[in-house]
Amino acid sequence: MRPDVDYYRILEIGDSATPEEIKSAYRKLAKENHPDSRGGDKEAEERFKEISEAYAILSNPQKRSQYDMIRKGGFNFQQGAPGGFDGRFSEGMRDNFTDIFSNLFGDFNGHSEPAGGSFNFEDIFKNRQRTRTTTPRGTDMQSTITIPFELAVNGGETIIKTGSGKKVKIKIPAGVEDGKKIRVRGQGAPASGGGQPGDLYLNIKVANHLEFERRGNDVYSSAFINMAEALLGTEILVKTVNSKQIKLKIPAGTSSGKV
């Protein structure tokens, strides 16, 4: 776990979100990006891991409080602090803050504690100061795209044009609903100084269809038969949203509007 990761941004919530809002955002995003529902999509798999990590921190009141303290803090051990604090720690203070970092971040930056059990607390904040001065990341951007009804139901790929005019191929997950968001990594605003660009969030609008209508996960269409066929029963060919035709048996005595 890294202290510079914005878990609030990952869950698409504000830093004042309530526990209920955090849980709701997690469930929504986890469902949208679960590997089992995305057919082995590697990008969705990585996104799912990020979402799970963010929820593990923000859903735990103690870890969230510690994370917020580190995220909004900025300790300076080289100069005197307000109130006369000179940046030096007693052993008790070191132990308390060591516990915080151990609980929150575990093995900090991939380095384990020395065999002797000593813990150089100042090094952590020196490391954090270095992190804070790295090249800033580009701003995330949002855009709205309208996709065909069939693409929303069946899933597939489409090409979009970003704000910079660049054409990018993106994957549309099967069953995506109107109003959902899709994240495209690295296609947001560029960063100054060669930093990582932001992400692009696409608001999905699904175009209406002349023959089909979607209700939840079901697709509806209308078929017309004459009175004799309705009374006696018949078989008709029905076009599906996959552009295939299937035989549908109409039982005798079928009334108008029956599903």
CYANA upper distance limits for C-alpha pairs under 8 A (distance plus 0.5 A):
  1 MET  CA    105 PHE  CA      5.95
  1 MET  CA    106 GLY  CA      8.00
  1 MET  CA    108 PHE  CA      8.11
  1 MET  CA    109 ASN  CA      8.12
  2 ARG  CA    105 PHE  CA      7.40
  2 ARG  CA    108 PHE  CA      8.22
  2 ARG  CA    109 ASN  CA      7.42
  3 PRO  CA     67 TYR  CA      7.94
  3 PRO  CA     70 ILE  CA      7.73
  3 PRO  CA     71 ARG  CA      7.50
  3 PRO  CA    105 PHE  CA      7.94
  3 PRO  CA    128 ARG  CA      8.50
  4 ASP  CA     71 ARG  CA      7.69
  4 ASP  CA    131 THR  CA      7.92
  4 ASP  CA    132 ARG  CA      8.45
  6 ASP  CA     10 ILE  CA      7.04
  7 TYR  CA     11 LEU  CA      6.90
  7 TYR  CA     54 ALA  CA      5.33
  7 TYR  CA     55 TYR  CA      8.32
  7 TYR  CA     58 LEU  CA      8.04
  8 TYR  CA     12 GLU  CA      6.54
  8 TYR  CA     13 ILE  CA      5.86
  8 TYR  CA     14 GLY  CA      6.55
  8 TYR  CA     15 ASP  CA      6.50
  8 TYR  CA     54 ALA  CA      7.92
  9 ARG  CA     13 ILE  CA      6.67
  9 ARG  CA     14 GLY  CA      7.99
 10 ILE  CA     50 GLU  CA      7.51
 10 ILE  CA     51 ILE  CA      6.78
 10 ILE  CA     54 ALA  CA      7.39
 11 LEU  CA     22 ILE  CA      8.02
 11 LEU  CA     25 ALA  CA      6.55
 11 LEU  CA     26 TYR  CA      6.87
 11 LEU  CA     29 LEU  CA      7.83
 11 LEU  CA     51 ILE  CA      6.81
 11 LEU  CA     54 ALA  CA      7.50
 11 LEU  CA     55 TYR  CA      8.20
 12 GLU  CA     25 ALA  CA      7.76
 13 ILE  CA     17 ALA  CA      6.90
 13 ILE  CA     21 GLU  CA      8.39
 13 ILE  CA     22 ILE  CA      7.87
 13 ILE  CA     25 ALA  CA      7.88
 17 ALA  CA     21 GLU  CA      6.30
 17 ALA  CA     22 ILE  CA      6.83
 18 THR  CA     22 ILE  CA      6.74
 19 PRO  CA     23 LYS  CA      6.67
 19 PRO  CA     59 SER  CA      7.00
 20 GLU  CA     24 SER  CA      6.59
 21 GLU  CA     25 ALA  CA      6.54
 22 ILE  CA     26 TYR  CA      6.64
 22 ILE  CA     55 TYR  CA      7.87
 22 ILE  CA     58 LEU  CA      7.80
 22 ILE  CA     59 SER  CA      7.39
 23 LYS  CA     27 ARG  CA      6.69
 23 LYS  CA     55 TYR  CA      8.20
 23 LYS  CA     59 SER  CA      7.81
 24 SER  CA     28 LYS  CA      6.72
 25 ALA  CA     29 LEU  CA      6.65
 26 TYR  CA     30 ALA  CA      6.26
 26 TYR  CA     51 ILE  CA      7.28
 26 TYR  CA     52 SER  CA      8.16
 26 TYR  CA     55 TYR  CA      6.97
 27 ARG  CA     31 LYS  CA      6.52
 28 LYS  CA     32 GLU  CA      6.87
 29 LEU  CA     33 ASN  CA      6.58
 29 LEU  CA     48 PHE  CA      8.34
 29 LEU  CA     51 ILE  CA      7.73
 30 ALA  CA     34 HIS  CA      6.04
 30 ALA  CA     48 PHE  CA      6.59
 30 ALA  CA     51 ILE  CA      7.28
 30 ALA  CA     52 SER  CA      8.10
 31 LYS  CA     37 SER  CA      8.44
 32 GLU  CA     37 SER  CA      8.19
 33 ASN  CA     37 SER  CA      7.78
 33 ASN  CA     38 ARG  CA      7.21
 33 ASN  CA     44 ALA  CA      5.61
 33 ASN  CA     45 GLU  CA      7.40
 33 ASN  CA     47 ARG  CA      7.21
 33 ASN  CA     48 PHE  CA      6.03
 34 HIS  CA     38 ARG  CA      6.94
 34 HIS  CA     44 ALA  CA      7.45
 34 HIS  CA     45 GLU  CA      7.35
 34 HIS  CA     48 PHE  CA      6.57
 35 PRO  CA     39 GLY  CA      6.88
 35 PRO  CA     40 GLY  CA      6.19
 35 PRO  CA     41 ASP  CA      7.12
 35 PRO  CA     44 ALA  CA      6.89
 35 PRO  CA     45 GLU  CA      5.87
 35 PRO  CA     48 PHE  CA      7.99
 36 ASP  CA     40 GLY  CA      7.45
 38 ARG  CA     44 ALA  CA      7.43
 38 ARG  CA    173 PRO  CA      6.85
 38 ARG  CA    174 ALA  CA      8.28
 40 GLY  CA     44 ALA  CA      8.48
 40 GLY  CA     45 GLU  CA      7.90
 41 ASP  CA     45 GLU  CA      6.74
 42 LYS  CA     46 GLU  CA      6.80
 43 GLU  CA     47 ARG  CA      6.65
 44 ALA  CA     48 PHE  CA      6.49
 45 GLU  CA     49 LYS  CA      6.89
 46 GLU  CA     50 GLU  CA      6.88
 47 ARG  CA     51 ILE  CA      6.71
 48 PHE  CA     52 SER  CA      6.65
 49 LYS  CA     53 GLU  CA      6.64
 50 GLU  CA     54 ALA  CA      6.61
 51 ILE  CA     55 TYR  CA      6.66
 52 SER  CA     56 ALA  CA      6.64
 53 GLU  CA     57 ILE  CA      7.13
 54 ALA  CA     58 LEU  CA      6.66
 55 TYR  CA     59 SER  CA      6.00
 56 ALA  CA     60 ASN  CA      7.09
 57 ILE  CA     63 LYS  CA      6.05
 57 ILE  CA     64 ARG  CA      6.11
 57 ILE  CA     67 TYR  CA      8.22
 57 ILE  CA    104 LEU  CA      8.42
 58 LEU  CA     63 LYS  CA      7.40
 58 LEU  CA     64 ARG  CA      5.29
 59 SER  CA     64 ARG  CA      7.57
 60 ASN  CA     64 ARG  CA      6.35
 61 PRO  CA     65 SER  CA      6.56
 62 GLN  CA     66 GLN  CA      6.77
 63 LYS  CA     67 TYR  CA      6.43
 63 LYS  CA    103 ASN  CA      8.02
 63 LYS  CA    104 LEU  CA      6.37
 64 ARG  CA     68 ASP  CA      6.54
 65 SER  CA     69 MET  CA      6.70
 66 GLN  CA     70 ILE  CA      6.84
 66 GLN  CA    100 ILE  CA      7.41
 66 GLN  CA    104 LEU  CA      7.56
 67 TYR  CA     71 ARG  CA      6.43
 67 TYR  CA    104 LEU  CA      7.64
 68 ASP  CA     72 LYS  CA      6.38
 68 ASP  CA     73 GLY  CA      8.42
 69 MET  CA     73 GLY  CA      6.00
 70 ILE  CA     74 GLY  CA      7.67
 74 GLY  CA    129 GLN  CA      8.38
 75 PHE  CA    125 PHE  CA      7.45
 76 ASN  CA     80 GLY  CA      8.26
 76 ASN  CA     81 ALA  CA      7.73
 76 ASN  CA     87 GLY  CA      7.26
 76 ASN  CA    125 PHE  CA      8.15
 77 PHE  CA     86 ASP  CA      7.86
 77 PHE  CA     87 GLY  CA      4.91
 77 PHE  CA     88 ARG  CA      7.56
 77 PHE  CA    122 GLU  CA      7.46
 77 PHE  CA    125 PHE  CA      8.37
 78 GLN  CA     87 GLY  CA      7.20
 79 GLN  CA     86 ASP  CA      6.99
 79 GLN  CA     87 GLY  CA      7.22
 80 GLY  CA     84 GLY  CA      6.94
 80 GLY  CA     85 PHE  CA      6.14
 80 GLY  CA     86 ASP  CA      4.58
 80 GLY  CA     87 GLY  CA      6.53
 81 ALA  CA     85 PHE  CA      5.24
 81 ALA  CA     86 ASP  CA      6.23
 81 ALA  CA     87 GLY  CA      7.15
 89 PHE  CA     93 MET  CA      6.15
 89 PHE  CA     94 ARG  CA      6.42
 90 SER  CA     94 ARG  CA      6.70
 91 GLU  CA     95 ASP  CA      6.66
 92 GLY  CA     96 ASN  CA      6.76
 93 MET  CA     97 PHE  CA      6.77
 94 ARG  CA     98 THR  CA      6.34
 94 ARG  CA    121 PHE  CA      7.29
 95 ASP  CA     99 ASP  CA      6.64
 96 ASN  CA    100 ILE  CA      7.01
 97 PHE  CA    101 PHE  CA      6.87
 98 THR  CA    102 SER  CA      6.51
 98 THR  CA    119 PHE  CA      8.13
 98 THR  CA    121 PHE  CA      7.44
 99 ASP  CA    103 ASN  CA      6.50
100 ILE  CA    104 LEU  CA      6.54
101 PHE  CA    105 PHE  CA      5.93
101 PHE  CA    106 GLY  CA      7.23
101 PHE  CA    108 PHE  CA      8.26
102 SER  CA    106 GLY  CA      5.01
102 SER  CA    107 ASP  CA      7.49
102 SER  CA    108 PHE  CA      8.25
107 ASP  CA    111 HIS  CA      6.35
107 ASP  CA    112 SER  CA      6.06
107 ASP  CA    113 GLU  CA      8.16
108 PHE  CA    112 SER  CA      7.73
108 PHE  CA    124 ILE  CA      8.49
113 GLU  CA    117 GLY  CA      6.81
113 GLU  CA    118 SER  CA      7.56
113 GLU  CA    119 PHE  CA      7.02
114 PRO  CA    118 SER  CA      6.71
114 PRO  CA    119 PHE  CA      7.85
120 ASN  CA    124 ILE  CA      7.77
121 PHE  CA    125 PHE  CA      7.66
122 GLU  CA    126 LYS  CA      6.73
123 ASP  CA    127 ASN  CA      6.52
124 ILE  CA    128 ARG  CA      6.71
125 PHE  CA    129 GLN  CA      6.51
126 LYS  CA    130 ARG  CA      6.82
127 ASN  CA    131 THR  CA      6.77
128 ARG  CA    132 ARG  CA      6.68
129 GLN  CA    133 THR  CA      6.97
130 ARG  CA    134 THR  CA      7.12
135 THR  CA    192 SER  CA      8.12
135 THR  CA    193 GLY  CA      7.01
135 THR  CA    194 GLY  CA      7.83
135 THR  CA    195 GLY  CA      5.77
136 PRO  CA    191 ALA  CA      7.12
136 PRO  CA    192 SER  CA      7.79
136 PRO  CA    195 GLY  CA      6.43
136 PRO  CA    196 GLN  CA      8.03
137 ARG  CA    190 PRO  CA      8.41
137 ARG  CA    191 ALA  CA      5.94
137 ARG  CA    192 SER  CA      8.49
137 ARG  CA    195 GLY  CA      5.98
137 ARG  CA    196 GLN  CA      5.51
137 ARG  CA    197 PRO  CA      6.33
137 ARG  CA    198 GLY  CA      6.74
138 GLY  CA    188 GLY  CA      7.43
138 GLY  CA    189 ALA  CA      5.75
138 GLY  CA    190 PRO  CA      5.50
138 GLY  CA    191 ALA  CA      4.46
138 GLY  CA    192 SER  CA      7.81
138 GLY  CA    195 GLY  CA      7.47
138 GLY  CA    196 GLN  CA      6.56
138 GLY  CA    197 PRO  CA      4.79
138 GLY  CA    198 GLY  CA      4.76
138 GLY  CA    199 ASP  CA      8.50
139 THR  CA    188 GLY  CA      6.82
139 THR  CA    189 ALA  CA      5.68
139 THR  CA    190 PRO  CA      7.76
139 THR  CA    191 ALA  CA      7.82
139 THR  CA    197 PRO  CA      7.51
139 THR  CA    198 GLY  CA      5.23
139 THR  CA    199 ASP  CA      7.82
140 ASP  CA    188 GLY  CA      5.53
140 ASP  CA    189 ALA  CA      6.76
140 ASP  CA    198 GLY  CA      4.95
140 ASP  CA    199 ASP  CA      5.22
140 ASP  CA    200 LEU  CA      6.29
140 ASP  CA    201 TYR  CA      7.96
141 MET  CA    188 GLY  CA      5.59
141 MET  CA    189 ALA  CA      7.06
141 MET  CA    198 GLY  CA      7.69
141 MET  CA    199 ASP  CA      6.86
141 MET  CA    200 LEU  CA      5.36
141 MET  CA    201 TYR  CA      6.64
142 GLN  CA    200 LEU  CA      6.14
142 GLN  CA    201 TYR  CA      5.17
142 GLN  CA    202 LEU  CA      6.31
142 GLN  CA    203 ASN  CA      7.78
143 SER  CA    200 LEU  CA      7.93
143 SER  CA    201 TYR  CA      6.90
143 SER  CA    202 LEU  CA      5.54
143 SER  CA    203 ASN  CA      6.58
144 THR  CA    202 LEU  CA      5.96
144 THR  CA    203 ASN  CA      5.02
144 THR  CA    204 ILE  CA      6.57
144 THR  CA    205 LYS  CA      7.63
145 ILE  CA    202 LEU  CA      7.16
145 ILE  CA    203 ASN  CA      6.81
145 ILE  CA    204 ILE  CA      6.03
145 ILE  CA    205 LYS  CA      6.52
146 THR  CA    204 ILE  CA      6.63
146 THR  CA    205 LYS  CA      5.01
146 THR  CA    206 VAL  CA      6.10
146 THR  CA    207 ALA  CA      6.78
147 ILE  CA    151 LEU  CA      7.11
147 ILE  CA    152 ALA  CA      7.28
147 ILE  CA    204 ILE  CA      7.76
147 ILE  CA    205 LYS  CA      6.82
147 ILE  CA    206 VAL  CA      5.73
147 ILE  CA    207 ALA  CA      6.52
148 PRO  CA    152 ALA  CA      6.99
148 PRO  CA    206 VAL  CA      6.61
148 PRO  CA    207 ALA  CA      5.79
148 PRO  CA    208 ASN  CA      8.25
149 PHE  CA    153 VAL  CA      6.91
149 PHE  CA    206 VAL  CA      6.28
149 PHE  CA    207 ALA  CA      5.97
149 PHE  CA    208 ASN  CA      6.84
149 PHE  CA    209 HIS  CA      6.72
150 GLU  CA    154 ASN  CA      6.45
150 GLU  CA    155 GLY  CA      8.29
150 GLU  CA    241 VAL  CA      6.71
150 GLU  CA    242 ASN  CA      7.80
151 LEU  CA    155 GLY  CA      5.52
151 LEU  CA    156 GLY  CA      6.73
151 LEU  CA    172 ILE  CA      7.88
151 LEU  CA    174 ALA  CA      8.03
152 ALA  CA    172 ILE  CA      7.56
152 ALA  CA    173 PRO  CA      7.91
152 ALA  CA    174 ALA  CA      6.56
152 ALA  CA    175 GLY  CA      6.16
152 ALA  CA    176 VAL  CA      5.86
152 ALA  CA    177 GLU  CA      7.51
152 ALA  CA    206 VAL  CA      7.20
153 VAL  CA    174 ALA  CA      5.88
153 VAL  CA    175 GLY  CA      5.09
153 VAL  CA    176 VAL  CA      7.25
153 VAL  CA    241 VAL  CA      8.38
154 ASN  CA    173 PRO  CA      8.30
154 ASN  CA    174 ALA  CA      5.28
154 ASN  CA    175 GLY  CA      7.02
154 ASN  CA    242 ASN  CA      7.94
155 GLY  CA    171 LYS  CA      8.08
155 GLY  CA    172 ILE  CA      5.60
155 GLY  CA    173 PRO  CA      5.26
155 GLY  CA    174 ALA  CA      4.17
155 GLY  CA    175 GLY  CA      7.22
155 GLY  CA    176 VAL  CA      8.14
156 GLY  CA    171 LYS  CA      6.31
156 GLY  CA    172 ILE  CA      5.74
156 GLY  CA    173 PRO  CA      7.20
156 GLY  CA    174 ALA  CA      7.68
157 GLU  CA    169 LYS  CA      7.17
157 GLU  CA    170 ILE  CA      6.10
157 GLU  CA    171 LYS  CA      5.03
157 GLU  CA    172 ILE  CA      6.26
158 THR  CA    169 LYS  CA      6.19
158 THR  CA    170 ILE  CA      6.15
158 THR  CA    171 LYS  CA      7.15
158 THR  CA    172 ILE  CA      7.87
159 ILE  CA    167 LYS  CA      6.93
159 ILE  CA    168 VAL  CA      5.97
159 ILE  CA    169 LYS  CA      4.85
159 ILE  CA    170 ILE  CA      6.65
160 ILE  CA    167 LYS  CA      6.09
160 ILE  CA    168 VAL  CA      5.91
160 ILE  CA    169 LYS  CA      6.93
160 ILE  CA    170 ILE  CA      7.87
161 LYS  CA    165 GLY  CA      6.03
161 LYS  CA    166 LYS  CA      5.91
161 LYS  CA    167 LYS  CA      4.94
161 LYS  CA    168 VAL  CA      6.74
162 THR  CA    166 LYS  CA      5.80
162 THR  CA    167 LYS  CA      6.91
162 THR  CA    168 VAL  CA      7.79
162 THR  CA    187 GLN  CA      7.74
170 ILE  CA    184 VAL  CA      8.00
172 ILE  CA    176 VAL  CA      7.77
175 GLY  CA    217 ASN  CA      7.59
176 VAL  CA    180 LYS  CA      7.37
177 GLU  CA    204 ILE  CA      7.99
177 GLU  CA    205 LYS  CA      8.45
177 GLU  CA    206 VAL  CA      7.70
178 ASP  CA    204 ILE  CA      6.19
178 ASP  CA    205 LYS  CA      5.43
178 ASP  CA    206 VAL  CA      5.71
179 GLY  CA    203 ASN  CA      6.54
179 GLY  CA    204 ILE  CA      5.75
179 GLY  CA    205 LYS  CA      6.42
180 LYS  CA    203 ASN  CA      6.44
180 LYS  CA    204 ILE  CA      5.92
180 LYS  CA    205 LYS  CA      8.42
181 LYS  CA    201 TYR  CA      6.75
181 LYS  CA    202 LEU  CA      5.82
181 LYS  CA    203 ASN  CA      5.18
181 LYS  CA    204 ILE  CA      6.48
182 ILE  CA    201 TYR  CA      6.13
182 ILE  CA    202 LEU  CA      5.55
182 ILE  CA    203 ASN  CA      7.24
182 ILE  CA    204 ILE  CA      7.94
183 ARG  CA    199 ASP  CA      7.33
183 ARG  CA    200 LEU  CA      6.36
183 ARG  CA    201 TYR  CA      5.09
183 ARG  CA    202 LEU  CA      6.84
184 VAL  CA    199 ASP  CA      6.31
184 VAL  CA    200 LEU  CA      5.52
184 VAL  CA    201 TYR  CA      6.70
184 VAL  CA    202 LEU  CA      8.10
185 ARG  CA    198 GLY  CA      7.77
185 ARG  CA    199 ASP  CA      5.16
185 ARG  CA    200 LEU  CA      6.90
186 GLY  CA    196 GLN  CA      7.75
186 GLY  CA    197 PRO  CA      5.69
186 GLY  CA    198 GLY  CA      5.84
186 GLY  CA    199 ASP  CA      5.23
186 GLY  CA    200 LEU  CA      7.53
187 GLN  CA    197 PRO  CA      7.18
187 GLN  CA    198 GLY  CA      6.81
187 GLN  CA    199 ASP  CA      5.61
187 GLN  CA    200 LEU  CA      5.66
188 GLY  CA    197 PRO  CA      6.34
188 GLY  CA    198 GLY  CA      4.70
188 GLY  CA    199 ASP  CA      4.73
188 GLY  CA    200 LEU  CA      5.03
189 ALA  CA    197 PRO  CA      6.15
189 ALA  CA    198 GLY  CA      5.85
189 ALA  CA    199 ASP  CA      7.94
190 PRO  CA    195 GLY  CA      8.09
190 PRO  CA    196 GLN  CA      7.55
190 PRO  CA    197 PRO  CA      4.82
190 PRO  CA    198 GLY  CA      7.01
191 ALA  CA    195 GLY  CA      5.43
191 ALA  CA    196 GLN  CA      6.42
191 ALA  CA    197 PRO  CA      5.65
191 ALA  CA    198 GLY  CA      7.91
208 ASN  CA    213 GLU  CA      8.17
209 HIS  CA    213 GLU  CA      7.29
211 GLU  CA    221 SER  CA      6.27
211 GLU  CA    222 SER  CA      7.74
212 PHE  CA    219 VAL  CA      6.96
212 PHE  CA    220 TYR  CA      6.02
212 PHE  CA    221 SER  CA      5.25
212 PHE  CA    222 SER  CA      8.38
212 PHE  CA    241 VAL  CA      7.93
213 GLU  CA    219 VAL  CA      6.11
213 GLU  CA    220 TYR  CA      5.54
213 GLU  CA    221 SER  CA      6.86
214 ARG  CA    218 ASP  CA      6.31
214 ARG  CA    219 VAL  CA      5.01
214 ARG  CA    220 TYR  CA      6.65
215 ARG  CA    219 VAL  CA      6.77
215 ARG  CA    220 TYR  CA      8.01
219 VAL  CA    241 VAL  CA      8.42
223 ALA  CA    238 VAL  CA      7.86
225 ILE  CA    229 GLU  CA      6.63
225 ILE  CA    230 ALA  CA      7.10
226 ASN  CA    230 ALA  CA      6.82
227 MET  CA    231 LEU  CA      6.72
228 ALA  CA    232 LEU  CA      6.46
228 ALA  CA    233 GLY  CA      8.27
229 GLU  CA    233 GLY  CA      5.51
229 GLU  CA    234 THR  CA      6.07
229 GLU  CA    250 ILE  CA      8.48
229 GLU  CA    252 ALA  CA      8.06
230 ALA  CA    234 THR  CA      8.01
230 ALA  CA    250 ILE  CA      7.90
230 ALA  CA    251 PRO  CA      8.09
230 ALA  CA    252 ALA  CA      6.52
230 ALA  CA    253 GLY  CA      6.16
230 ALA  CA    254 THR  CA      5.66
230 ALA  CA    255 SER  CA      7.32
231 LEU  CA    252 ALA  CA      5.66
231 LEU  CA    253 GLY  CA      5.06
231 LEU  CA    254 THR  CA      7.11
232 LEU  CA    251 PRO  CA      7.99
232 LEU  CA    252 ALA  CA      5.05
232 LEU  CA    253 GLY  CA      7.05
233 GLY  CA    249 LYS  CA      8.17
233 GLY  CA    250 ILE  CA      5.71
233 GLY  CA    251 PRO  CA      5.13
233 GLY  CA    252 ALA  CA      4.32
233 GLY  CA    253 GLY  CA      7.34
233 GLY  CA    254 THR  CA      7.89
234 THR  CA    249 LYS  CA      6.60
234 THR  CA    250 ILE  CA      5.63
234 THR  CA    251 PRO  CA      7.26
234 THR  CA    252 ALA  CA      7.98
235 GLU  CA    247 LYS  CA      7.00
235 GLU  CA    248 LEU  CA      6.06
235 GLU  CA    249 LYS  CA      4.98
235 GLU  CA    250 ILE  CA      6.21
236 ILE  CA    247 LYS  CA      6.19
236 ILE  CA    248 LEU  CA      5.88
236 ILE  CA    249 LYS  CA      7.12
236 ILE  CA    250 ILE  CA      7.97
237 LEU  CA    245 GLN  CA      6.54
237 LEU  CA    246 ILE  CA      5.99
237 LEU  CA    247 LYS  CA      5.19
237 LEU  CA    248 LEU  CA      6.67
238 VAL  CA    245 GLN  CA      5.84
238 VAL  CA    246 ILE  CA      5.84
238 VAL  CA    247 LYS  CA      6.77
238 VAL  CA    248 LEU  CA      7.11
239 LYS  CA    243 SER  CA      6.72
239 LYS  CA    244 LYS  CA      6.16
239 LYS  CA    245 GLN  CA      4.94
239 LYS  CA    246 ILE  CA      7.05
240 THR  CA    244 LYS  CA      5.85
240 THR  CA    245 GLN  CA      6.56
240 THR  CA    246 ILE  CA      7.90
250 ILE  CA    254 THR  CA      7.48
254 THR  CA    258 LYS  CA      7.48
